Amino acid sequence: MDLQELLDNARRNEALLRRLQAFELQLLSCQTWFDFLTLLLDGLPAQFDLDAATLKVCDPDGELKAAMLQSLDLEQGVLLNQLEFQSRVPIIDAAPIAPPPPWQSGLALPLLRNDVYLGQLRLYSTSPARFQGGMATDFMQHLAAVIAACLMMVKQSEEQARLALTDPLTGAENRRGFERAYQREWARGQRQYHVFAMILLDLDHFKRVNDVHGHGTGDRALKALCRTLKSVMRPTDHIGRLGGEEFAVLLPGCQPDQLRAVVERVQQAIRSMSVHNDLQQPVPMTASGSFVSVTPRPHQNLELGQIIDHLDSYLYQAKRNGRDCFVSAEQ
């Protein structure tokens, strides 16, 4: 290799190093899953002339995927198509790999943080010569280490944000968290004329449960209600505790002709809840509620409080009808 080739290689390496440093600074500024995944899956290929990047993530209990789904709205959730969540991801060394079609070459990089194996980053190119055996991977291994560190930082940042928006007793979103979810869904609906639905409900005779069986039983009933709602809802739905025994459910993309069936499923699941008092005696539970479909339009601004007030009047109608029923609030 002559002097000119050495100089050319040095200039290329210096340019690559500058791009890596700039990209790392962008990664370090990410605080949400959307920012991190967008930068990694879209920004990384654009920065380094790649055709695709994917992640294989260790997620044995499914909590990471659930956290991402809760953080991302339906539009943003398409990013997860480039992720594989697996209970166990084989440990690898950095090395070229045989890529799936249509790519012609690929590179797999381990994601390690403090000796904890988080998964794999895979880079693909349509050029057969891009990733070959024997190639140096020092720069990309360093980048993978930074990505692993940033993945853990974003996970911690999102967890702290989630706790600030979560009801500590039930694990449902608190009023502030539910308000944020509603505003995001309303804005998306304005852009896409996208329908969503809301259900408002509370437990029947909840004061009597507290008075007769004690507040410990009441707390168990609220926790059971939240678990029950989560069991019959999609990961992209939002469950909010608005106060006391009153809960609201936001269902993105739920069509009006689907809503009645969803409500019936919720009602039946609540009837089947298992709640016991301090003496381990079963305490039957039912709920009353109301529901409505909403299609946001441009230049509209319907506040969450307005929808809650509207649903609330129909919830009281359900109570007057004898409880254990849900009333449509469509107008």
Buried (B, 14 or more C-beta within 10 A) or exposed (E): EEEEEEEEEEEEEEEEEEBBEEBBEBBEEBBBBBBBBBBBBBBBBEBBEBBBBBBBBBBEEEEBBBBBBBBBBBBBBEBBEBBBBBEEBEEBEBBBBEBEEEBBBBBBBBBBBEEEBBBBBBBBBEEEEBBEEEBEBEBBBBBBBBBBBBBBBBBEBBEEBBEEBBBEEBBBBBBEBBBBBBEBBBEBBBEEEBBBBBBBBBBBBBEEBBEEBBEEBBEBBBBBBBBBBBEBBEEBBBBBBBEEBBBBBBBBBBEBEBBEEBBEEBBEBBEEBEBBBEEEEEBEBBBBBBBBBBEBEEEEEBEBEEBBEBBBEBBEBBBEEEEBBBBBBEE
